[in-house]
């Protein structure tokens, strides 16, 4: 019998070890929706933040060229979010079907890049089908970001100028603003009015395609057209500051068109959310909780919705106060904040019950345990 049990245990341990080594690492999930506007099925990839909490509202990042950009964007954004540099975000990668058709605007019959000119219909698909689809399935905040590279960056710039209400933040990585003789540069002025881009954020990246950038604006050869169109667009935005746009232009002299997306995305997210990172508390004081709440009040004003400190952060600050500093009064300030800001989170009440139990206050410990049990 002993030998039999040992054999069974060996087999079980082997199976458990085998199952662990064969585990699949899931970064996101694949979903789809049928677009009546585009008359086709559209595949999307969706990433939810680590420890996704259905009680919390999350901003959404919409990524063009999803089959190429989804994985690296989720890696960069999750790294920055885990270090409190940017908010945790839901990421939606949109897989291409006919790239030349969807990202170009307006049509150009003289171009060899065909089919083209379907940008307006694709924008309509975003506004009327994809965004409502995502917002129905997930608990989203009223904050959207969009990112595109090359001709997808052209569409990002067109949405900013023509339909700015659709997104809050825009990232265009070495965009193809040369399209149709730089149409967007030539027509953008008619869309730019005082406060027309108020509270909108735009990061424009330009890669290096020639060796002598000092001659870009005056050199009219075809090889300089991509950079010249981007620089003209930059000049236009700088001359129209009354639009209220929060704007940053970044030139990457050591990167080319294909190498710039990764580093520029990292820089763009840090720039767009430069205000986001919470203060670092080397030592905790009785005013730390007040400073923390003030920081998140500022974030709420800038983001346009209520932003709260995470339960993990509040738990950590309470633990530091109680265990490391032996300051139970200060620990309670963070626990009070936890249950006040997250009244539907049973773990806050459990931590509060544990706090009172350590003080040998059985009455209050029982009270908070009862509140936790009601939330199941």
N, C-alpha and C positions, 0 to 999 in steps of 0.2 A: 504493500500500500504506500509506503514511504517513497519507494522508487517510482511508483506510478504518479504520485503527487509532484515529485521533482520534475518528472518528464513534462507533466501538464504545465507547471510553472515555467519551465524552460521555453516551451512552445508559446505560451502567452507572452512572455517577455520578448521573444523573437518577433512575434507578430506586432507588438506595440512599437518596438524599435523600428521595424520595417515600415509601419504605417507613418511613423514620424519622419523617416527619411524620404518617404514618397509623398509628403504633403505638398500641395500646390500653393504657391505664394500668389495670392490674389490682390492685385492693385486696384481693380475696379470691376465693373460688370458691363456687359454688352446689352444694349436695349435698342428698340427701333420704334418708329412711328411712320404711318403712311401720310405723305403730304399731298393734300388735294391741290395745293398751289403749284407744286413742282411736278405733280402727277407721278410720284414714285415713292418707293420705300426708302427711308433714310435711317442708316445705322448710326448709333451714337454710343460712346463709352462714357460711363459715369463713375466718378470717384467720390466716395464719401470720406470725410475726415476720420482719422483714427479716433476711436471711442465716440463715434457719432451718437449724439444725444437727440432723440426726436423732440425733446422739450425745448431745444435751442434752435434759434433761427440762424441760418448760414448764408453768407453772400455766395453768389454763383459766378464762376469763371467759364466763359464760353470760348473754346479753343478751335480755331479753324485748322484745316489739315490734321484732323484728329488722329488719323492713322500714323502720322509721323511725329506729332508734337505732344500727344497725350501723355506718354510715359515720362518724358523728360520734364514736362511742366509739372506733373503731380509730384515728381521727386524734388524739384526746386521749391515748389510752393509748400509742400509738407515740411521740408527742412526748415524753411523760414518761419512757418507757423508754429512748429514745435519749439522754436526759440523766441516766440512772442514778438517777432518782427512784423508779421502780417497776420490778419485773422485767418482762422481755419475756414476753408472754403470748399463748397461742392464744385467739382470740376466736370464739365461736359465737353468731351471731344467729339467734333462733328466729322464723320468720315466722308470723304469726297465721292461723288459720282462723276460729274462733269465739271472739273475744276475751272476750266477756261470760261465756261458759261456762267457759273455762279458768282465768280469773284470780280468780273469786269463790269464796268459802268462808266460811260454809256457805250452802246454798241459801236463797233468800228468795222465797217465793211472792207476796209483796205488792209486789215491785219491778217496775217497767216495764223494767228492764234485763234482757232475756231473749234467749236462754236463759241461765240462771245456775246456780251451785252446783257446777260440775264441777272445782273446784280440787284435790280429793283425787286424781281420776283423772289430772289433768295432772302433779301431783307424782309420782305413780307412773310416768308416762311418762318424766319426767326421770330418776328413780332407776333404773328397770329397763331402759330402752331407749336414751334419748339419751346419757346419760353413758357407759354401756358401749360404745356405738357409737363415740363420740369417742375413748375410751381404747384401743380396739382399733386404730384407724387411725393414731393419733399417739403420739409419745413424750411422755407427760404426767407431770407431777409430782403428788403427792398433795395438791394445793392447788386449791380451786375458789372462784370468786367469782360472785355472782349480782346482777344489777341490774334494777330495774323502776321504772316511773313510773306514777303515778295508780293505776288498778285493778291494774296489774301490780306496783306497789309494795305493794299490799295482799297479794298472793300472797307477795312476798318476806318481809314481816313474819310471815305465817302459817307459812312454812317455818322461819323463825328460831325461832319459839316452839314449834311442834309437831314439827318434824323438823330440829333444829339440826345433826345430824351430816352432813347432805347437803352443806353448803357450809362453807367457812372464813370467808369474808367476805360481808357482805350490804349492799347499797345500796338504800334505799327513797327515791325522789324524790317528794315531796309525795303520799304514798300515800293511797288512798281508804279510810282506816280508819273512815269513817262507815258502811261497809257493814253492813246489817242491824242498825241501831241501835247501831253501834259494837261489834259482837259480839266482835271481837278484843280490844278494850280491856277488856270485861267478863269475858272468859273467860281471858285471858292469865295471870292470877294463879295459876290452878290448874296451869299448866305450869311456872311459875318456881320452881325449887328451888335450894338451895345447890349451886354448881358445875355447874348444868345447862347453862350457856352458857360454861363455861370455855374459854379460848383462841379464842372466837368474836369476830368483829369486826363492828360494825354502825354504819353512817352513815345518819342520818335527816335528810332535808331537808324544810323546810316553806316554801312560798311564801306571799305575802301576797294574801288574797282580800277583805280589808276594810280600812278606813282606821284604825280605832281598835283596835289589838291589846290594849290594856289591859283591854278589856271582854269579850274572847273567852270566858273561862271562865265568866263570870256571865251573858252574853247568850245566851239559849236560842233565838234566832231561827234559822230553817233556814239562812240565809245564812252563819252562823258555824259550822255543824256541821263542815265539813271541817277547819278549823283547830283547833277545840275538841277533836276526836277525836285529832288528832296530838299536841296539847299534853298531853292526858290520858295518852296512851301514853308520852310522854316522862317525865311524873311517875312513872308506874308503874315504868319501867325504873330511874329514879334511886332509887326507894325499895327496889329489890331488887338492890342492888349485890353481894350475896352470891352471885349467879348466876355471877359471874366474867366477865361480858360486858365487852369493851372497846368502849366506846360513845361516839359523838359526835353531838350534835344541832346543826344549823345552821339558823338562820332567815334568810330572804332577803326583807327588807321591800320591796326595789325590784323584785322579780321576781314574776310571776304564775304560775299553774299551768302554762301552756304555755311560758314563757320560762325556767323554772328548771333544766331538765335539763342543759343544756350546762355552765353555770358550776358547778352542784352536783356534776356528775360529776368535773370537774377537782379541786374541793376534796375530794371523797370519796376519790379515789385518793391524793392527797397525804396525807390524814389517816390512811387505813388503812395506808399504807406509810411513815409518818413516820420509821421506823427504817432504811429501806432504803438511802438514798443513801450511797455510799461516801465516806470522807474525801477531801478535796481536797488533793493533794500539790503545794504551790507549789514546794517544793524537795525533792529526793529525798535520803534518808540511808540508811545501812546498815540501819536498823531499819524502813524503809518496807515491805519484804516481810513482816516479822513483823506490823506493824500491819494490812496488807492481809489476811493470812490470819486474823488475829483478828476482823476485821470480818465476813468471810464465815462464820466459825464461829458468830458471833452471829446472822447472818441464817439460817443453817441451823437453829439452835435455834428461832427465832421462826417460820419458815416450815414447820417440821416435815419437812424433807427436805434433802439436801445441796445447797447453793447454792455455785457456784464463780465466781471472777472470769472474765470472758470472755477468750478467746484474744486478741481485739483489744486489750483493756486491758493484758494481760501483754506483748504485742508492743510496744505504745506505750511502756510503762515501761522495757522493755529498750532500746528505741531511744533514749529520752531519756538513759538512763544512759550508753550507749555513744557516741552521736554528739554530744550536747550537753554532757554532763558529762565525757566521756572517762574514764569509770569502768567498766572492763571487768569488774571483780570484781562490782560491783553489778548490771551487766547480766546476768551469769551467774545471779545469784540469781533473777531473774524468768524467765529461760529454763529454769532447773532446775524452777521451779514449773510452768511450762507443760507440760513433758514428763511431769512427775510427776502432774499433775492430769488431763491429757488424753493418756494413753498410746496412744490409737488415732488421734491426730491427726498425720498425717505432716508438716504444716507446722511443728510445734514442733521436730521433729528436723532439718528443713531449716534453720530459723533457727539451731539450735545448730551445725549443720555450717558455716554461714556465719560464725558467731562464731569458731569455731576456725580457719577458713581465714584470717580477718583477723589472727589471732595467729600465722599460719604454722605451725600445728600440724596437719599434713596427716594424721597418724595418726587423731586424734580426729575430724577433719572427715570422713574416709572412713568411720569407724565410724558416725557419725550419719546420713550419707547412705545407708548400707546399711540402717540401721533404717527410714529413710523409705521406701526402695524395697520393703521387705518389706510395708509397709502399702499399697503401690500408690497 
